[in-house]
Amino acid sequence: MFDLVIHLILIIISVCVAYPILHVTAIAFSDRYAIMANEVSIFPKGFTLESFTYILEQGKVFRAFGNSVFYTVLGVFINVAMTVIMAYPLSKTDLVGRSVLMKMILFTMFFSGGTIPTYLVVKELHLLDTVWSLVLPNAVWTMDLIVMISFYQSIPGSLYEAAYLDGASEFQIVRKVAIPLSKASIASIALFYFMGHWNSYFLPMLYLFDQKKYPLQLVLRSMLLESSGTTSGASVLAETALTPTGVKNATIVLIMIPVLLVYPFAQ
């Protein structure tokens, strides 16, 4: 009976999660008449690829996609490297000053410098309009750091002692003992970092000025605003027999695809 209740709850949750995704995807592949008549549920009506064609015909989309991939890969690499290296010494209870360091780190979970002070710091470091403005100020996320610290602490101390007896240095222990045993935890935080970088549009909008450096989310967002809010964008859609709703949902689908491809590999 307990298993039956749990399965029913999970089925309901799955339906609640899957329905909006299927609905958005169906609208993205439906023609304008079905969309305007509000006839689309979870299956496309009047299957068409015109919304995707309209988006992909914009040359800046492919360049922005490449920018997003580059920013995400570089950001995740820096995030994971910094988190893994920083978490190891903080997992040692005998580290001098550990209590003070942990309190300083936890403080950042509840209080931040704010947008304007952070912008001024980035500006003074001459990082504006560069990729480093997107990855260096967020090199370590506190929650992911705590996850790694907790995982390191769960590793049996006897493994560390055996490594010490074999003459291994701290760097060798990290490389040959801690990291190999932490693959699941590293994959988890890497996925969180990936999601954060891939979906980020506020920081690029704040720090990047050259449109050629815009990531995909910022370019698609500007296209979406143009298509739904400006006269020129509306006229373009009218000429191509498209609706702002169709373009919007096609945009969402394009942003979701890389995430859906990455998730299975992180299981």
C-alpha positions in Angstrom: 0.0 0.0 0.0 2.9 2.3 0.8 4.6 1.6 -2.5 1.3 2.3 -4.3 0.8 5.7 -2.7 4.5 6.6 -3.4 4.1 5.6 -7.1 0.9 7.6 -7.4 2.5 10.7 -6.0 5.5 10.3 -8.3 3.3 9.8 -11.3 1.4 13.0 -10.4 4.6 15.0 -10.0 6.0 13.6 -13.3 2.8 14.7 -15.1 3.0 18.1 -13.6 6.6 18.4 -14.8 6.1 16.8 -18.2 2.9 18.6 -19.3 4.3 22.2 -19.5 7.4 20.9 -21.4 5.2 19.0 -23.9 2.9 21.9 -24.2 5.7 24.4 -25.0 7.2 21.9 -27.5 3.9 21.3 -29.2 3.3 25.1 -29.6 6.8 25.5 -31.1 6.0 23.0 -33.8 2.5 24.2 -34.5 1.3 26.6 -37.2 0.0 30.1 -36.5 -3.6 29.3 -37.0 -3.7 26.5 -34.4 -1.8 28.7 -32.0 -4.1 31.7 -32.4 -7.1 29.4 -32.0 -5.7 28.0 -28.8 -6.1 24.4 -30.1 -2.6 23.1 -29.1 -2.3 20.9 -26.0 0.6 18.4 -25.9 0.6 17.5 -29.6 1.5 19.8 -32.5 -1.3 21.0 -34.7 -0.3 21.7 -38.3 3.3 20.6 -37.8 5.8 23.2 -39.0 9.4 24.2 -38.5 8.9 27.8 -39.5 9.5 29.2 -36.0 12.8 27.4 -35.7 13.7 28.4 -39.3 13.1 32.0 -38.4 15.3 31.9 -35.4 18.1 29.9 -37.0 18.2 32.1 -40.1 19.4 34.9 -37.9 23.2 34.5 -38.3 23.9 35.8 -34.8 22.3 32.7 -33.3 25.0 30.3 -34.3 27.7 32.7 -33.0 25.8 33.2 -29.8 25.5 29.4 -29.4 29.2 29.0 -29.7 29.7 31.8 -27.2 27.4 30.1 -24.7 29.2 26.7 -25.1 32.6 28.4 -24.6 31.5 30.4 -21.5 29.8 27.4 -20.0 32.7 25.0 -20.5 35.3 27.5 -19.2 33.1 28.5 -16.3 32.3 24.9 -15.2 36.0 23.9 -15.5 37.0 26.9 -13.2 34.1 26.3 -10.8 34.8 22.6 -10.4 38.6 23.0 -10.1 38.3 25.7 -7.5 35.6 23.9 -5.5 37.4 20.6 -5.5 40.7 22.2 -4.4 39.1 24.5 -1.8 36.9 21.9 -0.2 39.6 19.4 0.6 41.5 21.4 3.2 38.3 22.8 4.6 37.1 19.2 5.2 40.0 18.7 7.7 38.8 19.5 11.2 42.4 20.2 12.3 42.9 23.0 9.8 44.2 26.1 11.6 41.5 28.8 11.3 38.9 26.5 9.8 36.1 27.8 12.0 36.7 31.4 11.0 37.0 30.5 7.3 33.8 28.5 7.3 31.9 31.4 9.0 33.2 33.8 6.4 32.1 31.4 3.6 28.7 30.8 5.1 28.2 34.5 5.5 28.2 34.8 1.7 25.2 32.5 1.5 23.0 35.1 3.1 24.7 38.4 2.3 26.3 39.6 -1.0 28.0 42.8 -2.0 25.2 43.7 -4.3 25.1 44.4 -8.0 26.6 47.9 -8.1 29.6 47.1 -5.8 30.3 43.9 -7.7 30.1 45.8 -11.0 32.6 48.4 -9.7 35.0 45.7 -8.6 34.8 44.0 -12.1 35.3 47.4 -13.7 38.3 48.3 -11.5 39.9 44.9 -12.4 39.4 45.8 -16.1 37.3 42.7 -16.7 34.4 44.4 -18.4 33.4 43.1 -21.8 35.5 40.0 -21.4 34.7 36.3 -20.6 36.5 36.6 -17.3 33.7 38.9 -16.0 31.3 36.0 -16.3 33.4 33.3 -14.7 35.9 34.8 -12.1 33.4 36.7 -9.8 31.5 33.4 -9.5 34.4 31.0 -9.3 33.0 29.2 -6.2 29.4 28.8 -5.2 29.0 28.4 -1.5 26.3 25.6 -1.5 28.4 23.5 -3.9 31.4 24.0 -1.8 29.6 22.8 1.3 28.4 19.7 -0.7 32.0 18.8 -1.6 33.2 19.4 2.0 30.6 17.1 3.3 31.5 14.4 0.8 35.2 14.6 1.6 34.3 14.2 5.3 32.3 11.1 4.5 35.4 9.3 3.1 36.8 6.9 5.8 39.8 8.4 7.5 41.6 5.0 7.3 42.0 5.6 3.5 43.9 8.9 4.2 46.0 7.2 6.9 46.9 4.4 4.6 48.0 6.9 2.0 50.1 8.8 4.6 51.8 5.6 5.6 52.6 4.9 1.9 54.4 8.3 1.8 51.8 10.1 -0.3 51.8 13.9 -0.1 48.6 16.0 0.3 48.4 16.6 -3.5 48.8 12.9 -4.2 46.0 12.1 -1.8 43.7 14.6 -3.4 44.5 13.3 -6.9 44.6 9.6 -6.2 42.2 9.1 -3.3 39.8 12.0 -2.7 38.9 13.0 -6.3 38.5 9.4 -7.6 36.1 8.6 -4.8 34.2 11.9 -5.3 33.2 11.4 -8.9 29.5 11.3 -8.1 29.6 14.5 -6.0 31.8 16.2 -8.7 29.3 15.3 -11.4 26.5 16.7 -9.2 28.1 20.1 -8.6 29.3 20.2 -12.3 25.6 19.8 -13.3 24.6 22.7 -11.0 27.4 24.9 -12.4 26.4 24.0 -15.9 22.8 25.0 -15.3 23.8 28.3 -13.8 26.1 29.3 -16.6 23.9 28.0 -19.4 20.8 29.8 -18.2 22.6 33.0 -17.2 21.6 36.2 -19.1 21.7 38.9 -16.4 25.5 38.9 -15.9 26.2 38.9 -19.7 23.7 41.7 -20.1 25.5 43.6 -17.3 29.1 43.1 -18.2 29.2 42.5 -22.0 28.9 45.4 -24.4 30.0 43.9 -27.7 27.0 42.1 -29.3 29.3 39.6 -31.0 30.2 38.3 -27.5 26.6 37.8 -26.4 25.6 34.3 -25.3 22.6 32.4 -26.7 20.2 33.3 -23.9 20.8 37.1 -24.4 20.5 36.9 -28.2 17.3 34.9 -28.1 15.9 37.1 -25.3 16.5 40.2 -27.5 14.9 38.5 -30.5 11.9 37.5 -28.4 11.5 41.1 -27.1 11.8 42.4 -30.6 9.3 39.9 -32.0 6.7 40.6 -29.3 7.2 44.2 -28.5 8.4 46.3 -31.3 6.7 47.4 -34.6 9.6 46.2 -36.8 9.7 42.8 -35.1 5.9 42.4 -35.4 6.0 43.3 -39.1 8.8 40.7 -39.7 6.7 38.0 -38.1 3.6 39.1 -40.0 5.5 38.8 -43.3 6.7 35.3 -42.3 3.3 34.1 -41.1 4.5 33.6 -37.6 3.2 34.5 -34.1 5.2 35.8 -31.2 3.9 32.9 -29.1 5.3 30.4 -31.6 8.7 32.1 -31.7 8.8 32.4 -27.9 8.2 28.7 -27.4 10.6 27.7 -30.1 13.2 29.9 -28.3 12.5 28.0 -25.0 12.9 24.6 -26.8 16.2 25.6 -28.3 17.5 26.7 -24.8 16.3 23.4 -23.3 17.9 21.0 -25.8 21.5 21.2 -24.5 20.3 20.8 -20.9 18.2 17.7 -21.8 21.3 16.2 -23.6 23.6 16.8 -20.6 21.4 15.4 -17.9 21.5 11.7 -18.9 25.3 11.8 -18.9 25.3 13.1 -15.3 23.2 10.3 -13.9 
